[in-house]
Amino acid sequence: MIARLLHLQGAAAAVFVLILSVTLSSSFSAHARAVSARCCVASECEALISFKKSFVDPNGLLSSWRGEDCCGWKGVRCDNQTGHVIKLDLRGPEDFTEEFKRRGQIMNSTIIAALPHLRYLDLSFNDFNYSINEPLSFLGALNNLRYLNLSSADYSGSIPWQLGNLSRLQHLDLSSFPDVYVSDLTWLPHLSSLRSLVMSSWNLSSASDWVSKVNMLPNLKTLDLSCCLLNSKIFQLSHSNLTHLEILDLSYIPFNSFLQHSWFWDVTTIKKLYLSSCGWSGPIPAALANMSSLEVLYIDQNSISGIVPTALKNLCSLQLLNLEYNSINADMIGRLPQCSWSKLRELHLNAANLTGQLPAWIGNLTSLSYLDLSSNMLVGSIPSGIGNMRSLSYLALSRNMLVGSIPSGIGNMRSLGYLDLSSNMLSGSIPSGIGKMRSLSYLALSRNMLHGNVPSGIGALSNLTDLTLGNNNFSSVLSKEHFASLVNLEYLDIENTSLKLDFGEDWVPPFRLISAYFLSCDLGPQFPAWLRWQMGIQELDISNTKINDVLPHWFWVAFPNASILNLSRNKLSGTLPPKLELPLVQSMDLSGNSLSGKLPANLTAPHLGSLDLYNNHFTGTIPPYVCNGFWEINLSNNQLTGGFPHCQNNKSSSSLSMLDLRNNNLSGEFPHFLQYAANLNFLDLSYNRLSGSVPIWVAEKMPSLEVLILRSNMFHGHLPRQLSRIVGLHYLDVAHNNISGIIPSSLARLRAMADPRETDMMYSFDNYSSDSISTFIKDRELNYTHEFTKRTVLIDLSSNGFIGQIPKKLTLLKGLRSLNLSNNQLSGPIPYDIGSLKELESLDLSYNYFSGNIPSSLSDLTFLSCLNLSYNNLSGTIPSGQQLQTLNDQYMYIGNPGLCGPPLLKNCSMNVTNPTVSQHHEGGRSSFYISMSMGFIMGLWIVFCTMLFMKTWRIAYFQLLDQLYDKLYVQLAINKAAILRKFGSKEI
């Protein structure tokens, strides 16, 4: 009975619920029909239609704005009870280009008056065409507004004080208003309900009290003033009202001051602090310890230095730390707060000048997903515990000084997608477990000292897009297994590793490369046929890869997207097709091969700028397309003949910066099309059969010239004095021609040779070319790269017909390192102040007619390592000096009979020790003898005349002589008798 009653009671309850649900459903349906049937307020609908008409909407984002029910329009929301428009969200797509943005005029007061109940207004990322009908003061009438976003709306004008009337506003975003100028922020404190303020990219330089105004917003949680122009004065707050501030972004504001002197260190509620690129300097302040709630800290791209404070240990909530591009010069990793190890997600510490080692406990950062320590000064080895960082997806330790081997446990990092250990000193082999890192998309191990075999398991990394193993000591063979599953591989760099690729001729690779670098690997001897499947390749370098084969014709059609092709330094043979189309190629290098035949008669390569075909066996003439906008042409060391082409569009040569045609059989005159090569830096026409004179327009038409080499041709005439106008000319070689006349004294005005600082500035520039040239310096022929030529200051006028003397002003070329004037007809003395050429390393004046002494200042040339003064008419003593004594080669003075002294065997006598002094002494001695003779004659003549005309004097004189004779005779007789008595009868 009880069970039956309970059953009836349940049935009754079910019937009641059913009736109630039907009733409520009918009621709600009726209400819904009433609401749906009711259109939004007519005046508001008309206002929105008027607003739409003022817009140009190329993407139809307002296409739903039709009919009378504006509450159903996209971006419009109405109140469910009243039907009033309370939300208007017309935010434009951020990724749209300017031509697809909605354009129009911002709302005016008429439209705003019709929308008094609006709570949410978002007009961001539209284009109001930098103009308005009236100022933004009408926005102050929207008393119910809680959310206002006008960011990136291309608005210009002023911000009115009426914005302060929006006392209920909680979110204000006026960012990216570069043309808005604000003189003061007096309206800001009236927004008492404001929680989020975004005013990035404003000019607030006149708002000197911006900190105090912001401090009057007690409910503020987010403040973004990034990229603003602010008063850089350092502010201190006596009392902070920002007790709810959690996010502060002051990045990219040029404060240029010490970091510790800032007001925000007292705001301890901050969770996210952005201070990037503000010009901060000094150490990280100890006050950072007060921010125990800090989760995100960006202080990157500043000049932070000094010891990292131990106060970091209080940042137990830290999740992201970015200190990249600073000068900390300390151990940062060891100061990370231990209490945050389980919370840390990202560490951006690249290029922070960090020192020390990676701590052994780094494996305890098990929640870390991003770690970048590249470009620092870290030493030691990679801890084995790094394999415990299972959450890590990005690891960059490149460009440090890490040693040792790669830990085998690295294979346990299954979440790792980016691994860069390049540019260290790591050794050993690649761990085999690396094949288990299936999430890996980027792997860079280049520029280390790794050796051994490359594990075949690397071929299982199906997500791998970038593989860089170049510049290591690998010596193994790469087979099909190494690339079996690399279906996504796009970038492959194994250059300078000596790896041999052995795939077979019928192999079809699973990948489609975009960039491939195989420099100095072994791809030969056959040309790699698998390359024909790489149709998407943009950059290909197979230079010096031991290929000894005919260049296949399919090569020229296999890479329609290629921009760089480098096949140099192989043994490729065959010819180039007569018609060659390279639609996107910018640089092509086929140098150092055995290619022959004529150059293509028709080359269609609108983007080709660098063409290197040197060191081959090409014949025929130079085709006209060399005039077509190249910046580098190198056809040297071939067998090209004939003259230069006549360019139809001469001005297309204006971009040419490097032209090397040496060692061919070219004839004719100096190329006329170079009159339009205003940017030419390097010109080498040596070892050809060119004739005519060196044109005087070289200086005017090629003002950027730095290297001019015309050696071993048949040029004649005079060397143009106008060459001195070429400011950057530092390498002049016109040796072995028929140029005559005097050496222009104007060469002393070559600035790049006169001032060593000018040439030092050139060292920072790029190399002229990858080729090398023959330079006659230090008395022998040397092959140097064009990088060496960039650093050499040289004048070589040897083996010509120059006459006259060396211009004295030539000694003003203080930066000159090599001077060769040999085998000419120069005469006169060597300039006495040649020792002022302090940078001179090589001096050759042999086979001329120089006379006089060797200047003693020559011994002042401390860098001089090659000197040749042979076969001249020099005389006197060879100067002594420490630098000259180190040369100690008598052959550099041979052919000068008048020279003496070491290292020659001929000694110098006293009268020839110093010819000038000897001549002076000789002249004095001759004067003495002449004076003495004249005195004797005059005295004798006076005595003779006196006796001739005075008889008494004459008688007395002869009587005196008779008396003296008698006395002398008697004295001699007495002396003889005495001697006889002394020695007996012995006679004398």
Order of alpha helices (4+ residues) and beta strands (2+ residues): alpha-alpha-beta-beta-alpha-beta-beta-beta-beta-beta-alpha-beta-beta-beta-beta-beta-beta-beta-beta-beta-beta-beta-beta-beta-beta-beta-beta-beta-beta-beta-beta-beta-alpha-beta-beta-beta-beta-beta-beta-beta-beta-beta-beta-beta-beta-beta-alpha-beta-beta-beta-beta-alpha-alpha-beta-beta-alpha-beta-beta-beta-beta-beta-beta-beta-beta-alpha-beta-alpha-alpha
